[in-house]
Amino acid sequence: MTDAVMTGEWAGVLEAPRLHALCAYAEKLTRNPGACGEDALAPLRALGLSDRALHDLVAVVAYFNFVNRIASGLAVELEPTEPTRER
């Protein structure tokens, strides 16, 4: 997953239905939070996610968005945590 995020090559990574649904919801919550009502959670519930798992998903996505927006708003330049990779 880390390699896919860093390189942008997602082939094969999101083929698992559960992972695909988690990533799709995270993107929706990030880009269009107003569209994340109960209907948006239905596909995740259908894959067996519990209320606790849904809570954890939303909390993690919201936290990352919160921290990133603070960093962006303050023009914080983060130090790289991964070595630069050749593409």
C-alpha positions, -999 to +999 in steps of 0.1 A: +000+000+000+028+024+009+045+018-025+012+023-043+007+057-025+043+068-032+044+057-069+008+062-079+006+026-092-026+011-078-029-019-101-036-050-080-038-030-047-075-022-047-088-054-061-098-067-027-135-056-023-130-046+013-099-025+007-115-009-023-146+001-003-125+015+026-104+036+002-135+048-017-152+059+015-120+077+027-118+096-006-155+105-003-151+117+033-121+138+022-135+153-009-172+155-002-180+150+035-216+162+030-222+130+009-212+107+038-245+098+053-258+064+062-261+055+025-224+059+021-218+035+050-240+008+036-214-008+013-190-011+043-217-026+065-224-051+037-188-062+038-191-069+076-176-038+091-189-032+126-200+002+141-166+003+159-147-003+127-167+024+109-160+048+138-123+040+136-123+045+098-140+079+101-118+090+130-085+081+112-095+098+079-108+129+098-077+131+119-054+129+088-074+155+070-074+178+101-036+176+106-029+180+069-051+211+067-034+226+097+000+219+082-011+234+048-027+264+064+005+272+083+028+264+053+046+237+073+072+219+053+074+184+065+106+164+066+105+133+044+100+101+063+107+078+033+138+080+011+131+094-023+123+065-047+131+063-083+100+062-106 
